[in-house]
Amino acid sequence: MDQFKKQPRLPKFAIPKSYDIRLKPDLSACKFAGTVSIDLDIVAGTRFIVLNAAELSINPGSVCFSPRNSSKVFEASEVELVEEDEILVLDFAETLPLGLGVLAIGFEGVLNDRMKGFYRSTYEHNGEKKNMAVTQFEPADARRCFPCWDEPACKATFKITLDVPSELVALSNMPVVEENVNGPLKTISYQESPIMSTYLVAVVVGLFDYVEDHTSDGIKVRVYCQVGKTNQGKFALNVAVRTLELYKEYFAVPYALPKLDMIAIPDFAAGAMENYGLVTYRETALLYDEQHSAAANKQRVATVVAHELAHQWFGNLVTMEWWTHLWLNEGFATWVSYLATDYLFPEWKIWTQFLDESTDGLRLDGLAESHPIEVEINHAGEIDEIFDAISYRKGASVIRMLQSYLGAECFQRSLASYIKKHACSNAKTEDLWAALEEGSGEPVNKLMNTWTKQKGYPVVSVKVKDQKLEFEQSQFLASGCHGDGLWIVPITFCCGSYDKKKSFLLQTTSETHDVKEFFSDSNKSGIAHSWIKLNVDQTGFYRVKYDEELAARVRYAIENKYLTATDRFGILDDSFALCMARQLPLTSLLTLMGAYREELEYTVLSNLISITYKVGRIAADAKPELMDDIKQFFVNLFQYSAEKLGWDAKQGESHLDAMLRGEILTALAMLGHEETLTEATRRFHAFLNDRNTPLLPPDIRKAAYVAVMQKVNSSDRAGFESLLRVYRETDLSQEKTRILGSLASCPDQGIVLEVLNFVLSSEVRSQDAVFGLAVSKEGREVAWTWLKDNWDLISKTYGSGFLITRFVSAIVSPFASFEKVKEVGEFFASRTKHSIARTLKQSLERVNINANWVQSIQEEKNLAEAVRELAYRKY
């Protein structure tokens, strides 16, 4: 038996063709019993059958194998469940005949509370607490519900039968074929599914209401939610129906199942899960309440629904061969969700907002501890950690870069042929490149391998020399170190106007380009004065470093509003990254930020705000004596937009202005801006007296909550107590997460500790605890001590799964001293496991980067004068 242990993949001597699964969940005892019959093809002589199982008790007497063409039944002589490897090894003592046969297994399990496998979620109905049973199998947890070949390439068909209490709703991937009620229990059988991977099988049992609609070709679409919340499902339902229609056209393949259900689950670890025909969601990602949801919540619902429905083609119909190619699922679904959202809501300017995705990818991929898009996976415990900004956001960004290079039509045609070719089967990254290469005639494989097989990305430096532009690429690392990667970079640039655009592939370390053709003979001095912008509209996944002369011209172009929003965003974000990597002084970054004081575009300002938070924290560590001036400068930066937007929504204003108002006011509250704090407190008190007051609509609630927490301390707790009361009284998940995200912004250390303890209490669902970890700068040490004191509990509650990684990164990453690197490293030395190893290394690298940055700011010569000048400049 030992030959099967410690292997990343199952042996290939038996291939599953179809599963017949029967499950009987007991919702009060939180247990389940089940049987599975698996049609197998034995393709190699063996006396063993090895499949996945975990946390199940197998009934050894039930295990048998019946070859199709004989009456003989083989009984297992030995049945061993190896928990460490999550495999079930069945020894039949004699060699099994080749060909088809049926493997039968009986088993029992626990409905766990860890939001993976077959688990329980709690809800209230008529004031009574109840359990529902839910599955979450991706990446490798179907094995916790029934023994199976739990690998994406082992596709099969599934017939499911459930024995459940008669009064409950029971859903699975396919429509019901038969339902028999027998007193308090009913037996429901579902249609056999098309061929699919185990991680997409789903079952939900509980009390639900639904709203329903149909697509034009008759597919029934429903949104299920808790009883009494159906109104909140209508927006997602509308998005789903329209998105299915769009994808059918875009992919040139119809949706493959007869129905699509989407369901809101109160306890849910991820944002949503694309189970074939039964998509599960957190409530915040599916439900939208006209009165109490913010514009940002509406946008979140639309993009998540579009993302999950994209998976019905990309992931479910065509599935990655192994987790190494996870990015094919996630990068694509992320990219396509923007395409769909832009089609449905063009006024949201969602492709400009896509830059937030790219920035997240660039930020993680600038670490030496990043990983390539295609990443080796050797243990099931490693899979959760790669559901990260590389697979999703860098994945989506390089797809956008490639689409922009090949052209939208050619890209769409090639995608459709890729889906047709690999439908109901599995694919690897190179299969996608082959389809795009065939459709475009471009060397896609060669180009893209530099982006998916090596980690990191380049910074392209540009300078002017004798009417020529010199381009040079090198690997960008946030640590300021030199990496040795080389990429094939699709370069685009403009000179002085968007009409004068040029593109080429930079394949070597450096190249020189003549730009004389951009300027007429009479305007020979053009290059000496024109602004030059690289990476036009930020479609490329790289950073740009301009020499001082070009940087000054770009700043001039921003001040004079010559550049598009995407380009203004890119220049700001690249400069911030270069400053962190100590390749640009803080003085230069702050001067550039000053050019954005009249900015009104949501995505650009939103990034400016997050940069002020980060710069403010680092500056406070490096030069605490300059903080008053720095804060004054930041307040000045936001004054123009804050006055334009005001506190109250304007008639007919845009979705983006509604989102921006909340972010600007939150930023001013965090900066301690007195007028903002006073007005926020006034409106908050009106809200406490009347939850429907027009004075505090959802878009500005978070700003008010943060403002209230800035004033709270151990001797004046009223605001904190009031917020906890609102938290306890609301049943809207979005409201709860808004409050959780505000509480720890309090500067009082005692209060921060109370908040962190509250986050781990039974009042906060364990999926939501991570929202409470946004701790004020003053609370950093308290949070670290709290993490150490509670590590055993956190480790037990979150075990494996990606939520535990958020605790580590949120609490460790904000530090900025070399001593802390040592201290954190020592604490985790004996406490590291597969599921946090990568995150821990990345977090410690960030602390090192911060510490180096602090040192370099302390050595900057003219910082104090520059800051004073910026803080008191009269415009």
N, C-alpha and C positions, 0 to 999 in steps of 0.2 A: 504493500500500500504506500510505502514511503515515496515511491517514484512520482506520486501525484501531488505531493506536498510542495509548498513554496514555489509554485509555478504561476506566472502571471495569467496564463490562459488555460482553458480546459483542453484535455486531449480530444482528438478529432475522430475517435473510432465509432461514435454513434452520433447520428444527426437527427434532431427533432423535426418532425413535419407538422404535427398538430397537437394541441393540448385540449383536454376536456377537464375543466376545473370545477369542483363544487365546494362552496364555502358556506359555513354557518357561523356568523359572528354572534357572540353573546355580549350585548352592549352593557348589561349591568355588571357581569363578572369580568368584563374586559378580556375575554378570551375568544379564540375561534378554533373551529375544527374544520378539516377539509380532506378531500381526496383529489388526486390528479391521475389521469390516464394520458400517457404521452405516446403518440405514434412515432416510432423511431425507425431509422434506417441504419442497421448495423453494417458498417462499411469495411471493418477490419476485424480479423479474428481476435477476440478478447473474452476473458471471463469477467472483466470488470466493466461497470458503467459508472462514470464519474460526472456528476452535475453539481450545480450550486445549491446550497441551502445554508441558512444561518438562523439562529435563535428559534428553531423549530424542534419539537420533539417528534421523532419519526416512529411510527409503529412498525417494528421490524417484521412482525407476522404478516403485515399487509403488502410487503414488497415482493412483487413477482414480475416476470417477463414472459409474455406469451407470443411466440413467433406466429406470423400470420398463417403459414401453410402447414401447421402441424397442431395436434391436440395437446402436445406436451407443454407443461407450464414449468418454467424455471423459477425456483424460489431462492432468494438470496441467503447464502450461508453466513455472511457477515455484513453488517450494516454499520458503517462508521461515519459520524458527522465530525469533521475536523473544523472546529470553530475558528481556529486561527486563520485558516485558509478559506473559510466559508464554502467548503465543499462536502458533498455527500458521496462516499465511496461505497459502491455496492459490489460485493464479491459473490459470484454465482457458482464458484467451485468447479464449473466446467465451461468450456468455450461455448459462447452463444453462436447460434447459426447466423450466417450473413443474411441480409435482406430485412424486410419489414417485420415489425412486431410491436406489441404494446407493453409499456412499462407502467405498472400501477403502484401508487404509494399513498398511504394514509398518514395524516400528520395533525399536530395541534400546535397552536401558538398563542402569544399574548398580544392583545391590542395595546401597543406601547404608547407612551406619551412623548416620544422623541421626534415626531413629525417625519418619520421615514418608515418604509415598509407598509404594513397594514396597521394603522394607528388610530387612536381615538382623539376626537376634538370635542370640546365642551361648548354648549350653548344654552341659552335660557328660553323656555317656552312657558308663557303664562306664569312667570315668576319661579318656575321650577328648573333646576339645573339638569341637563340631559347630556348624554354622550352620543356622538355620531361616529361612524366608522368610515375611514378614508384611506386611500392608498397614495403613496408617493414613492415611485420605484426608480426614478432616475437619480443617480447613475446606476447603482448596483444593489438595489434593495427589493426587487421582485422576489429574490431568494429568501426574504424574511416573511413572505406570504405563502409561497408554494415552491417546492423543489423544481428547478428549471435550469436550462442552459442560458444563464443570465449574461449573455454577451450580445452586443448589437448585431453582429453578423449572423447569429443563430436565429434567423427569422422563421416564424411558423404561423399557423392560424390558431385562433383561440375560441373555444366554446365555453361560456361561463354560465353556471347555475348558482343561484343564491337562495338560502333558506333564511328568511328574515321576519321580524315582527310584522303582522298584517297592516298595522296603521302607518308604517313608514314608507318613504319613497326610496327605491333602490335603483341605482343607475350603473351602467357599464358602458363600454365603448360602442356597443351596437344596440339597435332597437330590441324591445322585448318580443319574443315569439310566443311565449306561453306563460300564463300566470295561474297558479292553483292555490286558492285560499283554503287552509285547513285550520279553522278556529283561530287561535292567537298567532299562528305562523302562516306564511305563504311561501311558495316555491316559485321563483321566477327564472325562466330560461331566456337567454339572449341569442340572437342570430350569430352564426359563426363569423368571425372577423376575417377581413382579408389578411394576407401574409404581413406580419409586422414583428418588431422586436419586443422582447419581454418588458423593457423599461417603459413602454407606452401602454401597457395593460392598466386598466383602472376600474375601481369599484368605489361607490359612495353610497352610504346607507344612513338616512336621517329624516328629519321633518323639514320639508321645503315647499315653497311656492315657486311659480315660474311665470315668466312672460314669454310669448312665442311669436315668431314671424316665419316667413318662407323666402327663399331666394327665387329668382324668376324661373329657375329650372326645378323647383319643387323640393329643395332640400329644407327640412324642418330645422329651424334654429331656435334654441331656447336659452334663456338665462334663468338659472335657479338661484334662489337666495333664501335667507331665513324668512319664516312666516312674517308678513307685515312689511317686508322691505322691497316688494316687487317694483314699486315706482322707481327705486334706485337702480333697477336693472335695465331700464328702457334705453338709456344712452348707449350702453355697451352693445345691446341687441342691435340697434340701428347701425353702429359701426361694424359689427360682425357681418351683417347681411351685405352691406355695401362692399366690405373688404373681400368677402368670398367671391363676389361678382368680379371684382377687379383682378384678383389672383387667377381666376379661371382664364381670363383674357391674357394676362401677362405671361403666365407659365404655359399657356396653350394646352392645358390639361385640366379637365374638370375635377372638382373635389371628389374624393374617392368613396365616401361613405354616404349612407342614406340620411343621416342626421348629424347635427352638431349641437352638443350641450355645453354650456359654460356655467360653472358653479362656483359660488363664493364660499370659502371655507374659513371659519373663525381662527383656527390655529394652522398656520401654513408657513413653512420655513423660507421658501423662495418667494419670488413675486408671483409666479404662475408656472404651470406645468402643462405642456402641449399634448397630454394623452390623446391618442387618436379618437376623435369623436366625443370625448368627454374631458374638456379642458378645465383644470382646477386653478383657482385664483385666491390670493389674499383678498379680503374684502376691499382693501384700499385700491386694488388694481382693477376691480370690476364694477364696484358700486359708485354711483354718482348722485348726490343729493342736491337738487336745484338750490335749496335754501342754505345748506351748510357746507357744501364742498367749494374749494377754491378753484380758480382757473387752472392752477398747476395740477390739481387732482384730476380735472377733466382731461387734460393733456396726457397725464399718466395712464388713465384708463384707455384712451384711444391708442397710444403707442404700444401698450402691453397687449391689448387685444390683437392689434395688427401683427405684432411679433409672434404671438402664439399661433395665429392662423397661418402665418407664413410657414411655420414648422409642419403644417399638415402636408405640405409638399416637400419642403426642405428639411428632412429629418425623419418624417413619418413614411412618406412614399419612397423617397430616396434617403437611405440612412448611412451614416458614417460606418466604415468597416470596423474601426476600433477607436477608443477614446483619444488617441493621438490626433484624430481628425475632427475632434469635437468642434473646432472653430468653423468647420463647414456648416454645421447646424447653427451655431450661435452667432457667428459673424454675419452669416447670410440673413438670418431672421432679423437681426438688428438693422442691417442695411435696408432690407425690403420693408420693414415696418415704417421707416421714414418715407420711403417711396409712397406707401399707401396713405400715411397720415397727410402727406403733402397733397395728394390727390383729393382727399376728403375735406381737408381744412387748409386751403392755400394761404389763408390770411394769417396762419400761425408762423409762417416763414420757418418751417421746421428744418429745412436744410441748413439754415444759418445756425439753428440750435444744435444741429448734428455736431458742430465743432466741440460741444461739451463732451461728446463721446470720444472724439479724436484726442482731446486734451487729456482725458482720463487714461487713454491708451498710451499716449506719449509720456505721461507722468510715471506710470509703472514701468514702461519699457526703457526709461532712462536709468534704471537701476542695474547694477552689475548682477544682482540677484533676480533679474527678470528671467523669462524662459522664451524659447522660440514659439511661434504660433503652433507649429507641429511639435508636440512634446511627447517624449517617451513616457509611457505609463507601465510600471512594473508591479503595482500593487493596488488593489481596489481602493485602499485608503488614500491614495494619492489623487484620485480623480476629482474629488470635491474641490480641491484647492485650485484646479485649473478652470473652474467656472468663474473666471476673473476678467479684469479689464483687457487682458491680452486676447483671450478667445473671443470675447464679445466685441470690445471696442476697437482694438487694433485690427481684429478680423474684419469688422465692418469698414474700417477706414481704408485698409488696403484694397478692399473690394471697390470702394468708391473711387480710389485712385485709379484702379484698373479700368473701371467703367468710363471714367473721364478720359483715359488714354485711348481706349478702343472705340468709344462712341456708344451712345445709348442704344441705338437700334441693333447694331451688330451684337452688342452684349446681350440684349434681350433674346434675340434669335438663337444665339449659342446656348443660353441657359435653357431655353425650351427644349433644345435637342438633347442636352445633358439629362434633363428630367425624363424625357421619353425613353432614352437609352437605359437609364438605371432604375426606372420605376419598379417598385416591389423588390428592390435588391439593395446592395450596398455599394458605396463608392469611397474612393480615397481622394486626397487633394489633387493628385496628378490626373485623375479622370476629369475633373472640372477644367484643369488647365488644357487638357487635350481637346475638350469640346470648344473652348474659347479660341484655342490656336487654330483649329480647323475652321471656325467661323470667321476669323479675322485675318488669317495669314500672318499674324505677328508672332514673334518667338515668346509666347506667354510663359511657357514653362521656365525658360532660362531667366526671364525677367522676374517672375514671381518667386522662384526659389530663393532669391536673395532676401526676400521679405518674409518667407514663412519658415525657412529651415535654419536661419540664424537669428539670434535675439538682437534687440536693439534697432537703431535707425541712425541715419546720418544727420549732422548739422552741415549745411552748405554755406560756406563763407564766400562773400562776393566783394570784390573791390574794383574800382575803375583805374585803368592804366592806359594812357595814350589812346583815347577813343575806343578802347576795348574793355570788355568785362572779363575779369578772371574769376572762375568758379573753382572751389576746392571742397571736397567732402572728407569728413572724418567721423568716426562714431561719436555720437553725443552721449555723454554720461553725466548725470546730475552731480556726481562726486567731483567733476572737473578732471578726472583721470582720462588717459587716452586709451580708447579701445581700438581694436584692429579690424573691425568689419569693413567690407566694401559692398556697396549696393549698386544696382542699376536704377538710377533715379530719373523719373520723368520730370524734367525741369520745365517750368513755364515762367516767363517774365514779361513785364510791361515797362515801357519807358515813357513817362510823361503823360500817357493816356491809355485807356483800355483798348483803343483802336490799334495801338502799336504793340502787338503781342507776338512772342516768339516761343517755340518749344523745341526741346531736343532731349535725347537720353544721355545722361552723364554716366559713362560706364567705367571711367578710370578715376584716379584720385583727383586730377585737376584738368581743366580745359579752359581755353580762352575763346571768347566770341566777339566778333566785330559787330558793333551796333550802329555803324555809319548809316546803314540804309534807313534807320528810323528818322534821320534828320536831313533836311534839304540842304543844298550847298549854302544857301543864304543863312542857314541856322546851324553853322558848324559848332557854335558854342553850346548847342542843345544838350549834349551829354554832360557838359560841365555844370548845367543847372537843373536838368530834369530829375524828377524823382524816379526811382527804379524800384519796382516791387516784384520779388520772386514768389513762386508758389501761388500763382494767381487764384484767388478764391479758396485758398487753403485746401486744394483737393489732394495734395501730396502729403504722405506721412513722413515729414521731415521738418527740421527746424532751419531757420535762416539767420546767419549772422552778417550784418552789414558793417563795412568799415565806418569810421566816425563821420566822414563826409556824407556817405549815402544815408546813414542813420539820421543825420540832421535834416536832409531833404525829405525823408519819409515822415519825420515829425511835422515838418512844414505842410506836407500833403494832408496829414491827419487834421491839423488845425484849420486848414482851409477846405475841409470836407471834400477832397478830391477822391478819396478811396471808398470802396464798398465796405459794408459792415463786416463781411467775412475777412477782408484784408486788414481792417482796423483791429479786429480780434486777433488775427495771426501775429501781427507785429507786437502787440502787447504781450501775448502769451509766450512768444519766443524770447522776448526781452526778459520777462520774469524768469524763465527757465535758465537763460544764460547768466542772469544775476545770481541765481541759486548755485550755479556751477562755478561761480567766481570768475566768469569770463566777461563780466560787465559790472562796473561799480554800482552800488545802490544809488548813488547820486544820479547816475544816468537813468536808471529805471524810474526814480521819482520824478525826474524832469520830464520823461516821456509820459508818465501818468498824468502830469499836469496838462498835457495836450488833449486829454479826454474830458475836460470839465464841462463841455457842452454836449457830451454824448447823450443820445436819447434812445438808442437801439437796445432792446432788451438783452440780447445775448452778449453784446459787448460790455454793457454795464454790469451784467451779472458776473462776468469774469473779472471785471475791474474790482467788484466788491470782494470776490473771494481772494483776489491777490492782496487787497488791503488787509484782510484778516491775517493772511500768512506773513506778510511783511511786518505787520504790527507785532505779531508774536515774536518774530526773530529779532526785530529792533529792540523790543522790550528786554530781551536777554542780553543783547549786545550793548545798547546805549540807553539804559532806563532814563537818563537825564534828558533825552531828546523827545520822550514820549508825548509830552503836552503839545509840542510843536507838530509832531507827526500826526497826532490825532486831529489837530486843528486843520492841517493840510487836507486830510482825508474828508473831514466834514465839508470843507470848501469844495472838494471835488464833487460831492453829491448834492450840494445846495441847489444848483441850477435845475437838475431833474426833479428833485424833491419839491421845489416850488411849482414847477410845471404840472406835476402830477397831483399834488395836494393829498389830503387824507381821504377825500370822498370821490367815488367813481363818477366819471362824467357820462352824460347821456351818449350812448352809441360808441363809447371808447373801445379800443381794440383789446382782444384777449391778452396781447403781449403787455399792454400798459397795465392791465389788472395784475399780471404776475410781477411786473417791475415795481409797482407801488409797494407791494409787500416786502420785496427784497431791499429796496432803498431805505424804507422806514426801519426795517430790522437792523440794517447796517448802522444807521444813525443812532439807534438805541444801544447797540453794542459799543459804539464809540462814546457813549455817555452824553450825547447831545441833549442838553437840559430841556429845550422846548419840546423835542420829540418825546422825552420821558414823561413830561407833564401831560401833554395831550394824550399820549397812549394810556396813562393811568386814568385820566378822566373818562375816556371811552370804555376802558375795561370795567370801571365801576357801573357805567350805564348797562353794560352787558351782563354784569352779575345780577342786576335787578330785572333784566328782561333779555332772555337768550335770543330773541328775535329782533333786537334793536337794530335799526339801520346804521347806528353809529359804529358798529364793529362787524362789518361783513367778513366772510371767511378769508378773503384775500389779505386782510391786514391783521388777522387775529394773531398769527405767530409773532408779528412785530410787537403787538401789545403785550403778549405773554413774556417775550424776552425783556421788554422794557420794565415790566412789573418785577421780574426776577433780578434786575440790576439793583433794585432798591432794597431787596430783602436781606436781612441779616438775622443773627440768632436772637437779637432783642426786638426785632420788628418782623414778625413772620406772617403778618396778615395776608400779604399777596400770595405767598406760597400756599397757605392753607386754602385760600380761595381757588387757586388753580387746581389743587387736588380735589376740591369739591366739584369743579366743572368736570374733571377727569372721571370722577366716580359716577356722575349723573348722566353723562352722554353715552349713547350706545353706538355712536358713529366712530368706526375705527380711525378715520382720517382725523377726527378731532382729538382722539386719544394720542395719536402719533405727533400731532402738532404740539400738544402740551408736553409730551415726553421729550421732544426735541428742544424745548425751551428751558426746562427746569434746571439743568446742570450748567447753564450759562451764568448762574449766580456767582459773583466774586467771593462770597463768604464760604470759607472752607468747611465749616460745620454743616452748612446747608447742603453743600455738594455731597458730603458723605451721606447725609440723610436721603438725598435723591438717589444715590447709587444703591443704597440698601432697599429703597422703595422699588427700584427697577427689578431687583431679584425677588421681590415679594410675590405672593400669590395674586396680588391685584393687577400685575402686569403679565400678559401672556408672554411665554418665553420667546416667541418669535419677535416680540416688540422691544425686548430689553435693550437691544443694540441702539435704538433711537435715543436712549437716555444717556449715551456715553459721550455726547458732545460737551465736554467739560471745559469750563472757563480756564484761562491761563493760570489763575490763582489756585485752581483746584487740581492741577497736574499731580502733585506729590500725594495728595489725599487719595486720588484715583489709583495711583500705582500701589500704595499701601493696601487699599481696598481689594485690588485685583489679587495681590499675593495672599491676603487673608482669606479670600473667598475662592481661590483657584480650584480647590478640590471639589467644591459644590458646582462651580461653573463647568469644570471638566466633566463632572458626572451628568449634569443636565444637558450639555450640548455635545458631549462625547465626541463623535466625529460629525462631519457635516460642516458646511461653510460658515455657520453663524459664529462658531467659536473663534474663527480667525478674526472676526470683527472686534472681539474684545481685545485681542492682542494688538491689532494695528491701531485701534482708536486710542488706546491708553499709552502705548509705548512710543508711537511715532512722533507725538508733539515735543518730546524732550530734545534738548540741544546741548548735551555735554558728554564728553568722552567718559566721565566717571559713570554716567548712567548706562552707557553701552556695556560696561564691565559688570555693573550691578545686575542689570536685566539678564545678561548672558549667564551669570552665575546662578540666578534664581531658576532659569529654565533648563540649565544643564542637565538636571536629573528629571525634568518634567516634559521633555519634548516627545511628540509622537508624529507619525506620518502626517496627520491632518493639519498640524500647525507648523511643521518644519520650515516650509518655504516662506510662510507669512512672517515668522519670527526673524528669519534672516533679512527679509525685505525691510521690516520695521527697524531693526538695528542699523541697517545701512542708512535709512532715513535720518536716524538720530545722529550718526556720524556726519552726514551731509550738513545737517543743521548746525552741528558744533563747529565744523570748518567754516561755514558761512558766517556764524557769529564772530569768529576770530577775524575773518577778512573785513567785516564791517567795522570792528573795533580799530582796525589799522587804517581805515579810510581817512584821508587828510581833511578834505573840505566839507565833510558831511554836515557838521553843525550849522555852518553858514548857509549851505544850500537849503537845508530843511527850514531854517528860519525865514529865508527869502521866500520859499514856496508857501509857507504858512501865512505870511502877512502880505503877499503880493496883492496889489489892487488891480482888478481887471477893468 
